[in-house]
């Protein structure tokens, strides 16, 4: 269920998530419009963001421990977050269109939403923290759902 304590790995993951989004605020895609987002998906997304941020910081179970086969979950989570950073680099080097923003990366659809959600979920698996996994599922329903909605609108 999780052991209370600070997670510096969680903080690093949040940092990897937030920094590109802050840069994106000044580099949004042409014709970006969020006014028609599904209110239910938006509620899931916002609630998930708060819950994930809270859960990833207050459980120390995400910090590395002795190497074991279980560590593969942490390695996979880190790999996905690095892929997320690579996706952002590709976006920032692009023409910054809506198609670029809702693009796939290495075969992963709407990678800007899917990669970090999956990475945080795997971090929850590594830490064996149900609360993070549940929070990520709530976030994923909203965040990935909204991205799929927008991708559908531009096609």
N, CA, C and O atoms as a GROMACS GRO file, in nm:
protein
  620
    1UNK      N    1   0.081  -0.120   0.000
    1UNK     CA    2   0.000   0.000   0.000
    1UNK      C    3   0.085   0.125   0.000
    1UNK      O    4   0.039   0.229  -0.047
    2UNK      N    5   0.206   0.120   0.050
    2UNK     CA    6   0.296   0.234   0.048
    2UNK      C    7   0.342   0.275   0.185
    2UNK      O    8   0.269   0.266   0.284
    3UNK      N    9   0.466   0.322   0.189
    3UNK     CA   10   0.527   0.372   0.312
    3UNK      C   11   0.541   0.523   0.300
    3UNK      O   12   0.598   0.573   0.202
    4UNK      N   13   0.490   0.594   0.398
    4UNK     CA   14   0.500   0.739   0.394
    4UNK      C   15   0.644   0.784   0.405
    4UNK      O   16   0.721   0.731   0.485
    5UNK      N   17   0.679   0.880   0.326
    5UNK     CA   18   0.813   0.936   0.322
    5UNK      C   19   0.832   1.005   0.188
    5UNK      O   20   0.755   0.981   0.096
    6UNK      N   21   0.930   1.088   0.177
    6UNK     CA   22   0.953   1.165   0.055
    6UNK      C   23   1.015   1.079  -0.054
    6UNK      O   24   1.104   0.998  -0.028
    7UNK      N   25   0.967   1.095  -0.175
    7UNK     CA   26   1.022   1.024  -0.290
    7UNK      C   27   1.096   1.122  -0.381
    7UNK      O   28   1.034   1.204  -0.448
    8UNK      N   29   1.228   1.112  -0.382
    8UNK     CA   30   1.303   1.198  -0.472
    8UNK      C   31   1.289   1.150  -0.616
    8UNK      O   32   1.301   1.230  -0.708
    9UNK      N   33   1.265   1.021  -0.638
    9UNK     CA   34   1.238   0.972  -0.773
    9UNK      C   35   1.108   1.031  -0.824
    9UNK      O   36   1.099   1.072  -0.940
   10UNK      N   37   1.007   1.036  -0.738
   10UNK     CA   38   0.881   1.100  -0.775
   10UNK      C   39   0.901   1.245  -0.812
   10UNK      O   40   0.841   1.293  -0.908
   11UNK      N   41   0.984   1.315  -0.737
   11UNK     CA   42   1.013   1.455  -0.767
   11UNK      C   43   1.082   1.469  -0.902
   11UNK      O   44   1.050   1.560  -0.979
   12UNK      N   45   1.176   1.381  -0.931
   12UNK     CA   46   1.246   1.383  -1.060
   12UNK      C   47   1.146   1.359  -1.174
   12UNK      O   48   1.149   1.428  -1.276
   13UNK      N   49   1.057   1.261  -1.157
   13UNK     CA   50   0.955   1.233  -1.258
   13UNK      C   51   0.866   1.356  -1.280
   13UNK      O   52   0.836   1.391  -1.394
   14UNK      N   53   0.824   1.420  -1.173
   14UNK     CA   54   0.741   1.540  -1.186
   14UNK      C   55   0.817   1.651  -1.258
   14UNK      O   56   0.761   1.722  -1.341
   15UNK      N   57   0.945   1.666  -1.225
   15UNK     CA   58   1.028   1.766  -1.290
   15UNK      C   59   1.035   1.738  -1.441
   15UNK      O   60   1.024   1.830  -1.522
   16UNK      N   61   1.055   1.610  -1.478
   16UNK     CA   62   1.061   1.572  -1.619
   16UNK      C   63   0.928   1.596  -1.689
   16UNK      O   64   0.924   1.614  -1.811
   17UNK      N   65   0.822   1.596  -1.615
   17UNK     CA   66   0.688   1.620  -1.670
   17UNK      C   67   0.660   1.769  -1.683
   17UNK      O   68   0.608   1.813  -1.785
   18UNK      N   69   0.693   1.844  -1.582
   18UNK     CA   70   0.654   1.985  -1.574
   18UNK      C   71   0.739   2.077  -1.661
   18UNK      O   72   0.685   2.167  -1.725
   19UNK      N   73   0.870   2.056  -1.664
   19UNK     CA   74   0.958   2.148  -1.738
   19UNK      C   75   0.919   2.159  -1.886
   19UNK      O   76   0.904   2.271  -1.935
   20UNK      N   77   0.902   2.048  -1.959
   20UNK     CA   78   0.862   2.064  -2.100
   20UNK      C   79   0.725   2.131  -2.115
   20UNK      O   80   0.702   2.204  -2.211
   21UNK      N   81   0.635   2.105  -2.022
   21UNK     CA   82   0.503   2.166  -2.030
   21UNK      C   83   0.511   2.317  -2.008
   21UNK      O   84   0.433   2.392  -2.067
   22UNK      N   85   0.603   2.362  -1.924
   22UNK     CA   86   0.622   2.506  -1.906
   22UNK      C   87   0.677   2.569  -2.033
   22UNK      O   88   0.636   2.679  -2.071
   23UNK      N   89   0.770   2.500  -2.098
   23UNK     CA   90   0.825   2.549  -2.224
   23UNK      C   91   0.714   2.550  -2.331
   23UNK      O   92   0.706   2.642  -2.411
   24UNK      N   93   0.630   2.446  -2.330
   24UNK     CA   94   0.521   2.434  -2.426
   24UNK      C   95   0.423   2.551  -2.416
   24UNK      O   96   0.365   2.593  -2.516
   25UNK      N   97   0.406   2.604  -2.295
   25UNK     CA   98   0.313   2.715  -2.276
   25UNK      C   99   0.344   2.832  -2.369
   25UNK      O  100   0.255   2.908  -2.407
   26UNK      N  101   0.471   2.846  -2.406
   26UNK     CA  102   0.512   2.952  -2.498
   26UNK      C  103   0.529   2.899  -2.641
   26UNK      O  104   0.563   2.976  -2.731
   27UNK      N  105   0.506   2.770  -2.661
   27UNK     CA  106   0.525   2.708  -2.792
   27UNK      C  107   0.406   2.618  -2.828
   27UNK      O  108   0.424   2.508  -2.878
   28UNK      N  109   0.286   2.667  -2.802
   28UNK     CA  110   0.167   2.588  -2.830
   28UNK      C  111   0.147   2.573  -2.980
   28UNK      O  112   0.191   2.656  -3.059
   29UNK      N  113   0.078   2.464  -3.018
   29UNK     CA  114   0.054   2.444  -3.161
   29UNK      C  115  -0.034   2.554  -3.221
   29UNK      O  116  -0.116   2.615  -3.152
   30UNK      N  117  -0.014   2.577  -3.350
   30UNK     CA  118  -0.100   2.671  -3.420
   30UNK      C  119  -0.244   2.621  -3.411
   30UNK      O  120  -0.269   2.501  -3.423
   31UNK      N  121  -0.337   2.711  -3.391
   31UNK     CA  122  -0.481   2.679  -3.384
   31UNK      C  123  -0.518   2.591  -3.266
   31UNK      O  124  -0.622   2.525  -3.269
   32UNK      N  125  -0.437   2.589  -3.162
   32UNK     CA  126  -0.469   2.508  -3.044
   32UNK      C  127  -0.592   2.566  -2.976
   32UNK      O  128  -0.598   2.685  -2.948
   33UNK      N  129  -0.692   2.480  -2.948
   33UNK     CA  130  -0.816   2.523  -2.885
   33UNK      C  131  -0.860   2.416  -2.786
   33UNK      O  132  -0.885   2.301  -2.824
   34UNK      N  133  -0.869   2.453  -2.662
   34UNK     CA  134  -0.908   2.358  -2.558
   34UNK      C  135  -1.050   2.384  -2.507
   34UNK      O  136  -1.092   2.322  -2.409
   35UNK      N  137  -1.122   2.474  -2.568
   35UNK     CA  138  -1.253   2.514  -2.517
   35UNK      C  139  -1.361   2.408  -2.533
   35UNK      O  140  -1.461   2.410  -2.461
   36UNK      N  141  -1.344   2.315  -2.626
   36UNK     CA  142  -1.446   2.214  -2.650
   36UNK      C  143  -1.414   2.080  -2.584
   36UNK      O  144  -1.469   1.977  -2.624
   37UNK      N  145  -1.328   2.079  -2.485
   37UNK     CA  146  -1.291   1.953  -2.421
   37UNK      C  147  -1.408   1.897  -2.341
   37UNK      O  148  -1.484   1.971  -2.277
   38UNK      N  149  -1.421   1.767  -2.345
   38UNK     CA  150  -1.524   1.696  -2.271
   38UNK      C  151  -1.508   1.725  -2.122
   38UNK      O  152  -1.400   1.702  -2.066
   39UNK      N  153  -1.612   1.773  -2.059
   39UNK     CA  154  -1.603   1.814  -1.917
   39UNK      C  155  -1.577   1.696  -1.824
   39UNK      O  156  -1.509   1.711  -1.723
   40UNK      N  157  -1.629   1.581  -1.856
   40UNK     CA  158  -1.606   1.462  -1.772
   40UNK      C  159  -1.459   1.421  -1.782
   40UNK      O  160  -1.395   1.393  -1.681
   41UNK      N  161  -1.406   1.418  -1.905
   41UNK     CA  162  -1.264   1.385  -1.922
   41UNK      C  163  -1.176   1.489  -1.853
   41UNK      O  164  -1.075   1.454  -1.792
   42UNK      N  165  -1.214   1.615  -1.863
   42UNK     CA  166  -1.138   1.721  -1.799
   42UNK      C  167  -1.138   1.705  -1.647
   42UNK      O  168  -1.036   1.729  -1.582
   43UNK      N  169  -1.251   1.665  -1.590
   43UNK     CA  170  -1.260   1.640  -1.447
   43UNK      C  171  -1.166   1.526  -1.406
   43UNK      O  172  -1.094   1.536  -1.307
   44UNK      N  173  -1.168   1.417  -1.483
   44UNK     CA  174  -1.078   1.305  -1.456
   44UNK      C  175  -0.933   1.349  -1.465
   44UNK      O  176  -0.851   1.313  -1.380
   45UNK      N  177  -0.901   1.428  -1.568
   45UNK     CA  178  -0.764   1.474  -1.586
   45UNK      C  179  -0.717   1.558  -1.467
   45UNK      O  180  -0.610   1.533  -1.411
   46UNK      N  181  -0.796   1.657  -1.429
   46UNK     CA  182  -0.757   1.747  -1.320
   46UNK      C  183  -0.746   1.673  -1.186
   46UNK      O  184  -0.650   1.692  -1.112
   47UNK      N  185  -0.844   1.589  -1.157
   47UNK     CA  186  -0.839   1.510  -1.035
   47UNK      C  187  -0.717   1.419  -1.035
   47UNK      O  188  -0.647   1.408  -0.935
   48UNK      N  189  -0.693   1.354  -1.147
   48UNK     CA  190  -0.576   1.266  -1.159
   48UNK      C  191  -0.446   1.340  -1.142
   48UNK      O  192  -0.354   1.288  -1.079
   49UNK      N  193  -0.436   1.460  -1.196
   49UNK     CA  194  -0.313   1.539  -1.181
   49UNK      C  195  -0.283   1.567  -1.034
   49UNK      O  196  -0.169   1.553  -0.990
   50UNK      N  197  -0.384   1.606  -0.961
   50UNK     CA  198  -0.366   1.636  -0.819
   50UNK      C  199  -0.328   1.508  -0.743
   50UNK      O  200  -0.233   1.508  -0.664
   51UNK      N  201  -0.402   1.400  -0.766
   51UNK     CA  202  -0.377   1.275  -0.694
   51UNK      C  203  -0.240   1.217  -0.726
   51UNK      O  204  -0.170   1.170  -0.637
   52UNK      N  205  -0.201   1.220  -0.854
   52UNK     CA  206  -0.069   1.166  -0.892
   52UNK      C  207   0.042   1.249  -0.829
   52UNK      O  208   0.137   1.193  -0.774
   53UNK      N  209   0.030   1.380  -0.836
   53UNK     CA  210   0.134   1.466  -0.776
   53UNK      C  211   0.150   1.437  -0.628
   53UNK      O  212   0.261   1.426  -0.577
   54UNK      N  213   0.040   1.425  -0.560
   54UNK     CA  214   0.042   1.397  -0.417
   54UNK      C  215   0.102   1.259  -0.389
   54UNK      O  216   0.193   1.245  -0.307
   55UNK      N  217   0.050   1.157  -0.458
   55UNK     CA  218   0.092   1.019  -0.431
   55UNK      C  219   0.239   0.995  -0.464
   55UNK      O  220   0.308   0.923  -0.391
   56UNK      N  221   0.286   1.054  -0.572
   56UNK     CA  222   0.424   1.026  -0.615
   56UNK      C  223   0.527   1.089  -0.521
   56UNK      O  224   0.643   1.048  -0.518
   57UNK      N  225   0.485   1.190  -0.445
   57UNK     CA  226   0.578   1.257  -0.355
   57UNK      C  227   0.575   1.204  -0.212
   57UNK      O  228   0.676   1.213  -0.143
   58UNK      N  229   0.463   1.149  -0.166
   58UNK     CA  230   0.451   1.116  -0.024
   58UNK      C  231   0.483   0.971   0.011
   58UNK      O  232   0.480   0.933   0.128
   59UNK      N  233   0.513   0.889  -0.090
   59UNK     CA  234   0.549   0.749  -0.062
   59UNK      C  235   0.694   0.727  -0.102
   59UNK      O  236   0.732   0.753  -0.216
   60UNK      N  237   0.773   0.679  -0.010
   60UNK     CA  238   0.916   0.658  -0.035
   60UNK      C  239   0.943   0.531  -0.115
   60UNK      O  240   1.058   0.504  -0.149
   61UNK      N  241   0.842   0.453  -0.144
   61UNK     CA  242   0.858   0.325  -0.212
   61UNK      C  243   0.911   0.338  -0.355
   61UNK      O  244   0.953   0.238  -0.414
   62UNK      N  245   0.910   0.457  -0.411
   62UNK     CA  246   0.956   0.477  -0.549
   62UNK      C  247   1.107   0.499  -0.556
   62UNK      O  248   1.165   0.492  -0.664
   63UNK      N  249   1.170   0.525  -0.442
   63UNK     CA  250   1.314   0.543  -0.439
   63UNK      C  251   1.383   0.408  -0.461
   63UNK      O  252   1.333   0.306  -0.414
   64UNK      N  253   1.498   0.408  -0.531
   64UNK     CA  254   1.565   0.281  -0.560
   64UNK      C  255   1.604   0.205  -0.432
   64UNK      O  256   1.639   0.265  -0.330
   65UNK      N  257   1.598   0.076  -0.442
   65UNK     CA  258   1.643  -0.012  -0.335
   65UNK      C  259   1.733  -0.117  -0.399
   65UNK      O  260   1.772  -0.103  -0.515
   66UNK      N  261   1.765  -0.220  -0.327
   66UNK     CA  262   1.855  -0.323  -0.380
   66UNK      C  263   1.805  -0.374  -0.515
   66UNK      O  264   1.685  -0.390  -0.537
   67UNK      N  265   1.901  -0.400  -0.604
   67UNK     CA  266   1.866  -0.450  -0.736
   67UNK      C  267   1.800  -0.587  -0.723
   67UNK      O  268   1.846  -0.674  -0.650
   68UNK      N  269   1.690  -0.604  -0.797
   68UNK     CA  270   1.622  -0.734  -0.805
   68UNK      C  271   1.552  -0.738  -0.940
   68UNK      O  272   1.556  -0.640  -1.015
   69UNK      N  273   1.488  -0.846  -0.970
   69UNK     CA  274   1.412  -0.855  -1.093
   69UNK      C  275   1.301  -0.750  -1.096
   69UNK      O  276   1.262  -0.702  -1.203
   70UNK      N  277   1.250  -0.714  -0.979
   70UNK     CA  278   1.143  -0.613  -0.967
   70UNK      C  279   1.190  -0.476  -1.015
   70UNK      O  280   1.107  -0.393  -1.054
   71UNK      N  281   1.320  -0.451  -1.013
   71UNK     CA  282   1.376  -0.322  -1.054
   71UNK      C  283   1.351  -0.295  -1.202
   71UNK      O  284   1.359  -0.181  -1.247
   72UNK      N  285   1.320  -0.400  -1.277
   72UNK     CA  286   1.289  -0.383  -1.419
   72UNK      C  287   1.173  -0.284  -1.437
   72UNK      O  288   1.170  -0.210  -1.535
   73UNK      N  289   1.078  -0.283  -1.344
   73UNK     CA  290   0.965  -0.189  -1.352
   73UNK      C  291   1.014  -0.045  -1.343
   73UNK      O  292   0.965   0.042  -1.416
   74UNK      N  293   1.110  -0.019  -1.256
   74UNK     CA  294   1.166   0.115  -1.244
   74UNK      C  295   1.243   0.152  -1.371
   74UNK      O  296   1.230   0.264  -1.421
   75UNK      N  297   1.320   0.060  -1.421
   75UNK     CA  298   1.396   0.084  -1.545
   75UNK      C  299   1.300   0.115  -1.660
   75UNK      O  300   1.325   0.206  -1.738
   76UNK      N  301   1.192   0.039  -1.671
   76UNK     CA  302   1.093   0.063  -1.776
   76UNK      C  303   1.027   0.199  -1.760
   76UNK      O  304   1.006   0.270  -1.858
   77UNK      N  305   0.996   0.237  -1.637
   77UNK     CA  306   0.935   0.368  -1.612
   77UNK      C  307   1.031   0.480  -1.652
   77UNK      O  308   0.990   0.578  -1.716
   78UNK      N  309   1.158   0.467  -1.616
   78UNK     CA  310   1.258   0.569  -1.653
   78UNK      C  311   1.272   0.575  -1.805
   78UNK      O  312   1.280   0.683  -1.862
   79UNK      N  313   1.276   0.459  -1.869
   79UNK     CA  314   1.287   0.454  -2.016
   79UNK      C  315   1.170   0.529  -2.081
   79UNK      O  316   1.191   0.604  -2.176
   80UNK      N  317   1.049   0.508  -2.031
   80UNK     CA  318   0.932   0.576  -2.088
   80UNK      C  319   0.938   0.727  -2.065
   80UNK      O  320   0.897   0.804  -2.152
   81UNK      N  321   0.988   0.769  -1.949
   81UNK     CA  322   1.002   0.913  -1.925
   81UNK      C  323   1.109   0.973  -2.016
   81UNK      O  324   1.094   1.086  -2.061
   82UNK      N  325   1.214   0.900  -2.043
   82UNK     CA  326   1.316   0.948  -2.138
   82UNK      C  327   1.258   0.955  -2.279
   82UNK      O  328   1.289   1.047  -2.355
   83UNK      N  329   1.175   0.858  -2.316
   83UNK     CA  330   1.108   0.862  -2.446
   83UNK      C  331   1.015   0.984  -2.453
   83UNK      O  332   1.003   1.047  -2.557
   84UNK      N  333   0.950   1.015  -2.341
   84UNK     CA  334   0.863   1.133  -2.333
   84UNK      C  335   0.945   1.260  -2.358
   84UNK      O  336   0.901   1.350  -2.430
   85UNK      N  337   1.063   1.268  -2.300
   85UNK     CA  338   1.150   1.384  -2.323
   85UNK      C  339   1.191   1.390  -2.470
   85UNK      O  340   1.195   1.498  -2.528
   86UNK      N  341   1.222   1.275  -2.530
   86UNK     CA  342   1.258   1.271  -2.672
   86UNK      C  343   1.140   1.316  -2.759
   86UNK      O  344   1.160   1.386  -2.858
   87UNK      N  345   1.019   1.276  -2.720
   87UNK     CA  346   0.900   1.320  -2.794
   87UNK      C  347   0.889   1.473  -2.790
   87UNK      O  348   0.859   1.536  -2.891
   88UNK      N  349   0.914   1.531  -2.673
   88UNK     CA  350   0.908   1.677  -2.660
   88UNK      C  351   1.014   1.743  -2.748
   88UNK      O  352   0.987   1.844  -2.813
   89UNK      N  353   1.134   1.689  -2.749
   89UNK     CA  354   1.241   1.746  -2.832
   89UNK      C  355   1.196   1.746  -2.978
   89UNK      O  356   1.214   1.845  -3.049
   90UNK      N  357   1.138   1.634  -3.021
   90UNK     CA  358   1.089   1.627  -3.160
   90UNK      C  359   0.980   1.732  -3.183
   90UNK      O  360   0.980   1.799  -3.287
   91UNK      N  361   0.890   1.748  -3.087
   91UNK     CA  362   0.783   1.849  -3.102
   91UNK      C  363   0.843   1.989  -3.111
   91UNK      O  364   0.805   2.066  -3.199
   92UNK      N  365   0.936   2.023  -3.022
   92UNK     CA  366   0.992   2.158  -3.021
   92UNK      C  367   1.072   2.188  -3.148
   92UNK      O  368   1.086   2.304  -3.186
   93UNK      N  369   1.125   2.085  -3.213
   93UNK     CA  370   1.198   2.104  -3.338
   93UNK      C  371   1.104   2.106  -3.459
   93UNK      O  372   1.147   2.139  -3.570
   94UNK      N  373   0.978   2.069  -3.439
   94UNK     CA  374   0.882   2.061  -3.549
   94UNK      C  375   0.824   2.199  -3.580
   94UNK      O  376   0.865   2.300  -3.524
   95UNK      N  377   0.727   2.200  -3.672
   95UNK     CA  378   0.657   2.324  -3.705
   95UNK      C  379   0.552   2.359  -3.600
   95UNK      O  380   0.485   2.462  -3.610
   96UNK      N  381   0.538   2.273  -3.500
   96UNK     CA  382   0.445   2.294  -3.388
   96UNK      C  383   0.299   2.304  -3.435
   96UNK      O  384   0.226   2.396  -3.398
   97UNK      N  385   0.260   2.209  -3.515
   97UNK     CA  386   0.121   2.201  -3.560
   97UNK      C  387   0.043   2.111  -3.464
   97UNK      O  388   0.102   2.043  -3.380
   98UNK      N  389  -0.089   2.110  -3.478
   98UNK     CA  390  -0.170   2.019  -3.397
   98UNK      C  391  -0.134   1.874  -3.426
   98UNK      O  392  -0.132   1.792  -3.334
   99UNK      N  393  -0.106   1.844  -3.551
   99UNK     CA  394  -0.067   1.707  -3.586
   99UNK      C  395   0.063   1.668  -3.516
   99UNK      O  396   0.078   1.554  -3.472
  100UNK      N  397   0.156   1.762  -3.504
  100UNK     CA  398   0.281   1.735  -3.432
  100UNK      C  399   0.253   1.709  -3.284
  100UNK      O  400   0.312   1.620  -3.224
  101UNK      N  401   0.162   1.788  -3.227
  101UNK     CA  402   0.135   1.777  -3.084
  101UNK      C  403   0.062   1.648  -3.047
  101UNK      O  404   0.087   1.592  -2.940
  102UNK      N  405  -0.025   1.601  -3.133
  102UNK     CA  406  -0.101   1.479  -3.104
  102UNK      C  407  -0.043   1.358  -3.178
  102UNK      O  408  -0.113   1.262  -3.206
  103UNK      N  409   0.084   1.366  -3.209
  103UNK     CA  410   0.149   1.262  -3.288
  103UNK      C  411   0.184   1.138  -3.208
  103UNK      O  412   0.186   1.137  -3.084
  104UNK      N  413   0.212   1.033  -3.284
  104UNK     CA  414   0.264   0.909  -3.226
  104UNK      C  415   0.416   0.922  -3.216
  104UNK      O  416   0.476   1.008  -3.280
  105UNK      N  417   0.475   0.835  -3.137
  105UNK     CA  418   0.621   0.832  -3.123
  105UNK      C  419   0.661   0.687  -3.102
  105UNK      O  420   0.618   0.623  -3.006
  106UNK      N  421   0.743   0.637  -3.192
  106UNK     CA  422   0.787   0.496  -3.184
  106UNK      C  423   0.667   0.401  -3.178
  106UNK      O  424   0.670   0.300  -3.107
  107UNK      N  425   0.562   0.434  -3.252
  107UNK     CA  426   0.444   0.349  -3.258
  107UNK      C  427   0.346   0.368  -3.144
  107UNK      O  428   0.244   0.299  -3.138
  108UNK      N  429   0.375   0.458  -3.052
  108UNK     CA  430   0.287   0.483  -2.938
  108UNK      C  431   0.194   0.600  -2.973
  108UNK      O  432   0.241   0.711  -2.995
  109UNK      N  433   0.062   0.573  -2.979
  109UNK     CA  434  -0.031   0.680  -3.018
  109UNK      C  435  -0.039   0.790  -2.912
  109UNK      O  436  -0.018   0.765  -2.793
  110UNK      N  437  -0.071   0.911  -2.956
  110UNK     CA  438  -0.077   1.031  -2.871
  110UNK      C  439   0.028   1.022  -2.760
  110UNK      O  440  -0.002   1.023  -2.640
  111UNK      N  441   0.152   1.014  -2.804
  111UNK     CA  442   0.263   0.986  -2.713
  111UNK      C  443   0.282   1.091  -2.604
  111UNK      O  444   0.329   1.059  -2.495
  112UNK      N  445   0.246   1.215  -2.631
  112UNK     CA  446   0.259   1.320  -2.531
  112UNK      C  447   0.173   1.295  -2.408
  112UNK      O  448   0.202   1.348  -2.300
  113UNK      N  449   0.069   1.217  -2.423
  113UNK     CA  450  -0.016   1.180  -2.309
  113UNK      C  451   0.013   1.038  -2.263
  113UNK      O  452   0.018   1.011  -2.143
  114UNK      N  453   0.031   0.948  -2.357
  114UNK     CA  454   0.045   0.806  -2.325
  114UNK      C  455   0.176   0.773  -2.253
  114UNK      O  456   0.176   0.696  -2.157
  115UNK      N  457   0.286   0.830  -2.298
  115UNK     CA  458   0.416   0.797  -2.239
  115UNK      C  459   0.426   0.832  -2.090
  115UNK      O  460   0.463   0.745  -2.010
  116UNK      N  461   0.393   0.956  -2.048
  116UNK     CA  462   0.407   0.985  -1.906
  116UNK      C  463   0.305   0.911  -1.819
  116UNK      O  464   0.337   0.870  -1.707
  117UNK      N  465   0.184   0.892  -1.870
  117UNK     CA  466   0.084   0.818  -1.792
  117UNK      C  467   0.132   0.675  -1.768
  117UNK      O  468   0.124   0.624  -1.657
  118UNK      N  469   0.182   0.612  -1.873
  118UNK     CA  470   0.232   0.475  -1.859
  118UNK      C  471   0.354   0.470  -1.768
  118UNK      O  472   0.368   0.378  -1.688
  119UNK      N  473   0.442   0.568  -1.780
  119UNK     CA  474   0.562   0.572  -1.695
  119UNK      C  475   0.525   0.584  -1.547
  119UNK      O  476   0.581   0.514  -1.463
  120UNK      N  477   0.433   0.672  -1.517
  120UNK     CA  478   0.391   0.688  -1.377
  120UNK      C  479   0.321   0.561  -1.326
  120UNK      O  480   0.336   0.524  -1.209
  121UNK      N  481   0.244   0.496  -1.413
  121UNK     CA  482   0.180   0.372  -1.371
  121UNK      C  483   0.285   0.265  -1.338
  121UNK      O  484   0.274   0.196  -1.236
  122UNK      N  485   0.387   0.253  -1.423
  122UNK     CA  486   0.493   0.154  -1.397
  122UNK      C  487   0.573   0.191  -1.271
  122UNK      O  488   0.621   0.102  -1.200
  123UNK      N  489   0.587   0.320  -1.244
  123UNK     CA  490   0.650   0.362  -1.119
  123UNK      C  491   0.568   0.314  -1.001
  123UNK      O  492   0.623   0.271  -0.899
  124UNK      N  493   0.436   0.321  -1.013
  124UNK     CA  494   0.347   0.269  -0.909
  124UNK      C  495   0.361   0.119  -0.893
  124UNK      O  496   0.357   0.068  -0.780
  125UNK      N  497   0.376   0.047  -1.004
  125UNK     CA  498   0.398  -0.098  -0.997
  125UNK      C  499   0.530  -0.127  -0.926
  125UNK      O  500   0.536  -0.213  -0.838
  126UNK      N  501   0.635  -0.054  -0.964
  126UNK     CA  502   0.765  -0.073  -0.898
  126UNK      C  503   0.755  -0.052  -0.747
  126UNK      O  504   0.807  -0.132  -0.669
  127UNK      N  505   0.689   0.055  -0.707
  127UNK     CA  506   0.677   0.084  -0.565
  127UNK      C  507   0.570   0.002  -0.494
  127UNK      O  508   0.559   0.005  -0.371
  128UNK      N  509   0.490  -0.071  -0.573
  128UNK     CA  510   0.378  -0.149  -0.518
  128UNK      C  511   0.282  -0.059  -0.440
  128UNK      O  512   0.232  -0.094  -0.333
  129UNK      N  513   0.258   0.059  -0.498
  129UNK     CA  514   0.172   0.158  -0.434
  129UNK      C  515   0.042   0.167  -0.514
  129UNK      O  516   0.034   0.231  -0.620
  130UNK      N  517  -0.059   0.101  -0.462
  130UNK     CA  518  -0.191   0.098  -0.525
  130UNK      C  519  -0.244   0.238  -0.549
  130UNK      O  520  -0.306   0.264  -0.652
  131UNK      N  521  -0.221   0.328  -0.455
  131UNK     CA  522  -0.277   0.463  -0.464
  131UNK      C  523  -0.223   0.539  -0.584
  131UNK      O  524  -0.297   0.615  -0.647
  132UNK      N  525  -0.097   0.520  -0.617
  132UNK     CA  526  -0.044   0.586  -0.736
  132UNK      C  527  -0.103   0.522  -0.861
  132UNK      O  528  -0.142   0.594  -0.953
  133UNK      N  529  -0.111   0.390  -0.865
  133UNK     CA  530  -0.167   0.324  -0.983
  133UNK      C  531  -0.312   0.367  -1.006
  133UNK      O  532  -0.352   0.392  -1.120
  134UNK      N  533  -0.391   0.375  -0.900
  134UNK     CA  534  -0.530   0.420  -0.912
  134UNK      C  535  -0.535   0.566  -0.960
  134UNK      O  536  -0.615   0.600  -1.047
  135UNK      N  537  -0.452   0.650  -0.902
  135UNK     CA  538  -0.447   0.791  -0.941
  135UNK      C  539  -0.410   0.806  -1.088
  135UNK      O  540  -0.466   0.890  -1.159
  136UNK      N  541  -0.314   0.726  -1.134
  136UNK     CA  542  -0.271   0.732  -1.273
  136UNK      C  543  -0.383   0.685  -1.366
  136UNK      O  544  -0.400   0.739  -1.475
  137UNK      N  545  -0.458   0.585  -1.324
  137UNK     CA  546  -0.571   0.540  -1.408
  137UNK      C  547  -0.674   0.651  -1.424
  137UNK      O  548  -0.728   0.671  -1.533
  138UNK      N  549  -0.701   0.723  -1.316
  138UNK     CA  550  -0.794   0.837  -1.324
  138UNK      C  551  -0.738   0.943  -1.418
  138UNK      O  552  -0.809   0.994  -1.505
  139UNK      N  553  -0.610   0.976  -1.401
  139UNK     CA  554  -0.544   1.072  -1.488
  139UNK      C  555  -0.547   1.025  -1.633
  139UNK      O  556  -0.578   1.103  -1.723
  140UNK      N  557  -0.515   0.900  -1.655
  140UNK     CA  558  -0.507   0.846  -1.791
  140UNK      C  559  -0.640   0.852  -1.864
  140UNK      O  560  -0.644   0.884  -1.983
  141UNK      N  561  -0.748   0.822  -1.795
  141UNK     CA  562  -0.881   0.830  -1.858
  141UNK      C  563  -0.903   0.971  -1.912
  141UNK      O  564  -0.947   0.989  -2.025
  142UNK      N  565  -0.872   1.070  -1.830
  142UNK     CA  566  -0.893   1.208  -1.872
  142UNK      C  567  -0.790   1.257  -1.972
  142UNK      O  568  -0.827   1.309  -2.078
  143UNK      N  569  -0.663   1.241  -1.940
  143UNK     CA  570  -0.557   1.300  -2.022
  143UNK      C  571  -0.547   1.234  -2.159
  143UNK      O  572  -0.545   1.302  -2.262
  144UNK      N  573  -0.541   1.102  -2.161
  144UNK     CA  574  -0.533   1.032  -2.289
  144UNK      C  575  -0.665   1.050  -2.365
  144UNK      O  576  -0.665   1.067  -2.487
  145UNK      N  577  -0.776   1.047  -2.293
  145UNK     CA  578  -0.906   1.068  -2.358
  145UNK      C  579  -0.915   1.202  -2.428
  145UNK      O  580  -0.964   1.210  -2.541
  146UNK      N  581  -0.870   1.306  -2.362
  146UNK     CA  582  -0.872   1.440  -2.421
  146UNK      C  583  -0.781   1.445  -2.544
  146UNK      O  584  -0.818   1.502  -2.646
  147UNK      N  585  -0.664   1.387  -2.534
  147UNK     CA  586  -0.572   1.388  -2.648
  147UNK      C  587  -0.630   1.311  -2.766
  147UNK      O  588  -0.617   1.354  -2.881
  148UNK      N  589  -0.695   1.198  -2.739
  148UNK     CA  590  -0.760   1.123  -2.847
  148UNK      C  591  -0.874   1.203  -2.910
  148UNK      O  592  -0.893   1.201  -3.031
  149UNK      N  593  -0.948   1.274  -2.826
  149UNK     CA  594  -1.056   1.359  -2.876
  149UNK      C  595  -1.001   1.466  -2.970
  149UNK      O  596  -1.055   1.488  -3.079
  150UNK      N  597  -0.894   1.533  -2.930
  150UNK     CA  598  -0.836   1.636  -3.013
  150UNK      C  599  -0.778   1.578  -3.143
  150UNK      O  600  -0.792   1.636  -3.250
  151UNK      N  601  -0.712   1.463  -3.131
  151UNK     CA  602  -0.655   1.400  -3.251
  151UNK      C  603  -0.766   1.366  -3.352
  151UNK      O  604  -0.748   1.383  -3.472
  152UNK      N  605  -0.878   1.318  -3.300
  152UNK     CA  606  -0.992   1.284  -3.386
  152UNK      C  607  -1.045   1.410  -3.455
  152UNK      O  608  -1.082   1.405  -3.573
  153UNK      N  609  -1.048   1.521  -3.384
  153UNK     CA  610  -1.099   1.646  -3.441
  153UNK      C  611  -1.012   1.697  -3.556
  153UNK      O  612  -1.064   1.757  -3.650
  154UNK      N  613  -0.882   1.674  -3.551
  154UNK     CA  614  -0.795   1.728  -3.656
  154UNK      C  615  -0.784   1.634  -3.776
  154UNK      O  616  -0.731   1.674  -3.880
  155UNK      N  617  -0.832   1.513  -3.763
  155UNK     CA  618  -0.820   1.418  -3.874
  155UNK      C  619  -0.928   1.438  -3.976
  155UNK      O  620  -0.933   1.366  -4.076
   0.00000   0.00000   0.00000
